[in-house]
Amino acid sequence: MSLIDLANPTRFLALSARVLPWLAAATIILLTIGLYQSAYAPDDYQQGATVKIMFIHVPNAWLSMFVWGVMSVASLGTLVWRHPLADVAAKAAAPIGASFTFLALLTGSLWGRPMWGTYWEWDARLTSVLILFLMYLGLMALWRAVEDPSRAARAAAVLTLVGALNLPIIKFSVDWWNTLHQPASVMRMGGSSLDKAFLIPLLVMAVAFTLLFITLHLAAMRNEILRRRVRSLQMMQAGQKAA
Amino acid sequence: MMSLGPYASFIAASYAAVAIVVAILIGWIIVDYRNQTQRLRELDRSGVTRRSGRSAVDTP
């Protein structure tokens, strides 16, 4: 079976129905391990126990950008190949990405208050992530506002690709500008600067949250396919009544 | 017993917020699935079939 065959909505529904229980189980197992490791990770010599916020803040921050990246690839699928599943994938990912971005901002704020003495600072990293959150909301509003699904898909795809320019700004904001937010400590040149006692639980949580996203995304895509099926059947029904 | 130090409320609030938002996401997806399958069942009962001739509720 080729990748194109799998991208058929009906085949996607069949395949995702088989995969979803396994993905959900793997997510639960990995989240349990990650939470256990996070709970028993040692205190940081400077931050004390607040370092535990890192184990949920960083995965949410990573996913806030990763989900937009997934939506950008899907948007290319909409604009270049006009594939029906591409817009489904992008539309289903948006509320999930918005939730992860909201959590990155909220947990960052709750971490910032004890460490920086403030919940919020208009520095480059925080502001660019806030812009990302607002773009997610704007995109969701656009899908709702445009009634014709194909027009909505194209407009959302263009906006998503334009919004992708914000991703490198978020990533490198801590290098390009003098920010209150610390520079990268996991994915950086020369390897991670984190001790293994923190790095291992953080990586486990990052993989667990990524699996959580994949699980939620597949389930939300299934719902979106069904919603479109309902819409087309309702239009057929209205056409039959009119005829 | 794990000690969270003087900033325990910030740590607990962070984890609680993540748990609540993830629970809302899961709940929203489950409710949405039920709504869509319910609508498909109603359409099927009213006699509408897909272009392929399959039943509206034929969902893997």
Interface residues (C-beta under 8 A of the other chain):
Chain A: T10 L13 A14 A17 A39 Y40 D43 G48 A49 T50 K52 I53 I56 H57 N60 P95 I96 S99 F102 L103 L106 T107 L110 W111 R113 P114 L212 L216 A219 A220 R222 N223 L226 R227 R229 V230 L233 Q234 M236 Q237 Q240
Chain B: M2 S3 L4 G5 P6 Y7 A8 F10 I11 A13 S14 Y15 A17 V18 V21 V22 I24 L25 I26 W28 I29 D32 Y33 Q36 T37 R39 L40 L43 S46 V48 R50 R51 A56 T59 P60
